[in-house]
């Protein structure tokens, strides 16, 4: 494990690699099992996939392996560690949601949260910006 390294890796330029192929490729490179050891979240609007490791691995070494892997290069994908942030955006919120509810929800450790310093609600967009006191409470 790299101390402090993110458990998540961002793959960019994923449009040339279908989701099933990407999962098989990631299993091959990591030696791990999708679902049991890591998850893949696709963000097709921006041709990105976020891989989050459940099993503890050296993600910096994994990124290095990916950048040298023949198939990753053929697909012209890039991999990098997901940087930590103190702010997240929640979308598709119900009309009745309150800032207090969101603060309590995102402070709950069972939801992967942590202390919240601010919640900005945007009812017209059905979204909110949640700011944590530190970057650890935004998983």
N, C-alpha and C positions, 0 to 999 in steps of 0.2 A: 504494500500500500504506500502511496505517496502521501505524506502527511498534508492534510488540507486540500488535496486534489478533489475536484468535483467528481461525484459519482455519475455524472451525465456527460455524454459526448454528443456534439451536434454534427450531423452530416449534411453538407450543403450540396446543391446540384444533383438531387436525387431523381430528377425526372427521367433519366435513362435507365433506371433500375426499378423494376416493379417491386411492390412491398414483400411478396413471398421470397423473391430472389434476394432482396436486401437482408431479410431475416436469416436465410441460409448462409449468405456471405458472412454475416456477423457471427453466426455460430461457428463457422469454419475458422475465422480469424481469432476469435476469443477462446475457442474450445469449450464454450459454455452453451447452455440450453435457453432458448427464448422462452419466456413465461416463467420458468423456474429460477433463472439466474439474472435475466435482464428483461426490460420492456422496451418496446419501440413505439414512439408516438410520431405519426406522420403529420406534417403540416404542408399539404399539397399546394396551398395557395402561394407558398414561397419556396417550394421544392426543397424542403428541409425535413429531416427526421431527427428526433432526439432519442438517444439510447440511454436508458438509466439502468445502472447495474444494481441489482438487489444483492448479489454476491459481491463481497469485497474483492476488488482487483486493482492493479496498478493502472489507472486510466491513462496516465501519461504515456506509459509503455504501449498500451493498446492503441492510442492515437498514432504513435510512432510506427507501429506495425501496419496500421491502416494506410498511412501515407506511403508506405513502401510496397503495399500489396498490388499485384499485377491487375486484378479485376477492379479494384477501387480506382486505380489510375485509368484503366480503360473506360470506365463509366464517367471519368472526369469529376469524381466526387472528392470533396475535401472533408477532413475530420478535425475537430478541435474541441477542447474542453469547454463545457458550458460555464460561462462566467457567473459568479454569484451576483445577486442583485438584492436590494432591500425593498423593491417595489414590484408588485404584480398587478395584472389587470384581470378582473373577474367579469365574464360576459354572460349574456342570456339570463340575466337575473329576473326573478319575478317582480311584478309591479309593487308588491307589498313589502319588499325587503327594506330593512332599515340599516343605518350605519352601525347601530349598536349590535344588531344581529351579526353583521359581517365581522365586526371586531371580535366578538365572542367566538364565532365560528373559526376564524383564522388564528385565534390565540390558543385554540384547543390542540394540545399535543397529539391527541389521537388522529387529528386531521393533518399532522405534519407541521403544525403552526408554531408560532412563538409570539412574544409580546408585540402588539400592534401599536404604532405611534400615531397613525392617521388613516382615516377612511374618507375618500371623496366619492360621493355617489353621483352618477349621471343617469337619472331616470329616463331621459329621452333616448338614450342609447342602450338602456337596460344593462349598464355596466358600472363598475366601480374600480377605483385605484386604491389598493391597500398597501400601506407603507409599514414595514416592520422596523423595530428598533435596531435589529442587526440582520445580516444576511442569512442566518441559520434558520429562521422561521418561515421559509418560503418554498418548501419542497412540494 
